[in-house]
């Protein structure tokens, strides 16, 4: 199994957490965004989107972090990353997609580079954009966490799910851009609890072979 990854990629961070939770070993194949290695012909032949991450499982290649994680969950179901009941699965997917499809895409590297380049925004303007969309997303995420967390340790119920796998990388990015997280005590508490787990520690960006200071 190979994971095409970048140490600071939120999407790759999610997949690393899932792999660690399931105890799966893999080869980490790092691509450097600065050198546009993710747009090289060799990589595009594997993943035509040219995005990170992609997972190669013995010749089966799939991109998109949520699809990768659900594939891993279906092909290696222990421990499960989705609840057993349909309603629970729907809630977890809705929370995960709220992060991965609503919050993250507005603030990913391609968007930030477009703001800085063609749109001519300075660093302060880009950071204001970033913090605005984090706040917009985290308000509803805080409410959902209060509604669905049982002990304040996971976003849904009392077990780690796909939703938690999406939360931790988004909190990491929010701290990196110095977003104000004081209004979200439930998210901060859940994040702190998750980040103490060995699988989440192993997946953190600074622990990756391609990490730079």
N, C-alpha and C positions, 0 to 999 in steps of 0.2 A: 504494500500500500504506500502510495506517495501523496503528499499534500504539497501543492504549489501554494506558496505562502509569502507574506511580507510581515515582518515582526510587528509593525504598527497598524496593520490592516484590521479594522474592527471585525470584518466578515471572517477573515482567517482566524482571528482570536476566538470567535464563536466555535468554529469547527475544532480548533485545538482543545477547547474545553470539553466538547462532546467526545472527542477521541480519548481524552484523559479519563473522563468519567467512566467510559466503557473499558478502560484498560487496554486499548488497542495500540500496538506499536506501528510506527510508520516512518518513512523517510521524508525528512523536511527538505523541500526543494525551494530555495529562496529566490525570488525575483526582485530586482532592484527597480523601483519606479523611476528613479533619477536617470537610469540608463535605458528606460523604456523596454526592459526585458520582457515585460508582460505583453508587449505589442510585437515581439519578434515572430517571424514566420513559424518557427518551430513550436512556440507556445500556442499560436493561433490555430495550428493544425490540431491541437488537443482541445483547446477551448476557444471557439471562434469569437466569443464575446471579448476575449482579451482581458478578462477581469480576474481578480484574485478574490477568493481561492478557487482551486479546482482539485478534485480528489480523483486519483487513479487507483482503482481497486482491482488489481490483476487484469488490467486492460479495459475495464469499464470506467470511463471518465465522465464526471459530472461536475458542473459548476453551480454557482448560487448556494450560499451558505445554508439557507433554510432547507433547500432540497437535499443538500449533502447530509445534513443532520437527520432529517427524516429518513433518508435512505439508510444511514447507519442504524437508526433506531429500529427500522423494520428488518434489516438483515442481521443485526446483532442486538436482540431485544433486551438484553440484561446489562445494566439496569435500565428500565424504561424511562424515557424522557418526556412522555405524554401520559396523562391520566388514563385510567382504564375506561371511564365512562364517557360517552359522546359529548355530554355537556361540558365536562371538564376539559376534554381535548379541544373543544371549540373555544373555550375561554383562553386557554394557554396559547393556542394559535393566534387568537385575536390580539393578545398582549404582545406576543413575539413579532407579529406583523406590524403592530403599531410602532415598534422600535425600528425594525429592519426595513420597513417599507415607507414609513411616514417621517420619522425623525432622522435616521441616518442618511438617506439619499440627498437630503437638502444640504448636508454638511460634509459630504465625502470629498475626497481630494480633487476629483474632476470639477466639481462645482466651485470649490474654493479657488482653484487655479483659473477658472473662467472669470470669477469675480475679480481676481487680481490682474489678469491679462486683458482680454478684450473689453471688459467693462470698466477697467481702470480704477478699481477700488484699492485704497491703501490698506495697510495692516489693521488699522483701527476700524475701518469700515467692514472688513472681512470678519473680524472678531465680533463686532456688533451683530452682524448677520448670524454668526454661529450661535452666539448666546441667546439671541431671540428665539431661534427655532428649538433649541434645547428646552428653554422655558415653556414654550408652547406645548411641546410634547410631554414634558415631565409633570405638568399640572394634572393632566388626565391620568397619567401613569401612576402618580401618587394616589389618586382616588381609587383606581383599580386595585392597587396594592393593599390599601386599607380594607377594601371590600373582600378580597379573596385570600389574603395571607392568613394562616392560622396562628402562627407563633411569631411572626415578624422575622422569619429566617429565610423564607422563599416567597416569590410573588404569588404563587397559587398553592394553597394547601400547606403541607408540611414537608414535601419532598421536592428535590431539585427537578426542574422541568426545562423545556425549551425556552420558556419565558426568561428564566434566570440566566440561561446561557447568553441571551441577547442583552440582558440588563447590564451585566458587569462590564463588557467592552464599552457600552454607551456611557456608563459612569466614568470609566477611565478617560474617555475623550472629553467629557464635560470638565473633569478636573484639569486636564491638559490645557484646555482653553479658559481656565479660571472662571468657569460658570458659577454663579451663586447657587449652591445646593442647600442652603439653610431652609428654604420653604418646603423641602421634601424629606422630612425626617424618617418616614417609613422606608423610602427608597434607600436612604443612606444606611439605615440599620440593616436592611436586607443585604445590601451590597457588602457591608462590613462582614456579615456572617458568612456570606458565600466566599468572599475573598480569603477567608481563613482555611477553606477546604483545600486539601492537597491538589486535587485536579485543577482547581482554578489558579492555584499558585504556579503549577507547572506550565500552564498555558499563558501566563502573563507575558506581555511583550518583552520586558527586560530579560526574561529567562530564555529567550530564543537564540539559536546559534547566530543568526544574522543581525542581532540587535546592535545598535550603535549608540554611543553616548550623546 
